């Protein structure tokens, strides 16, 4: 479930990138799509912190979960604002969580 299930070369409409920004499972963000959630497939493509192999999903009203097995990290954010307004909180919460981590070998 946590492996990219999309074949190489799958195209995305420009609207997908514009509407979903950093939560869209697009190759431009170094992400793919597993069985039910986005999966980070490439290092360095996504502006948000995270490891290759991490996975997440964000609901329509801002609830988010994010799992990074390499860092032994699970983030759950329960917020009730429209997706278009939750990006600020989602990004800040993720940056703060990663800044609080000690490096894991």
Secondary structure, 3 states (H helix, E strand, C coil): CCCCCCCCCCCCCHHHHHHHHHHCCCHHHCEEECCCCEEECCCCCCCCCCCCCCEEEECCCCCEEEEEHHHCEEEEECCCCCHHHHHHHHHHHHHHHHHCCCCCC
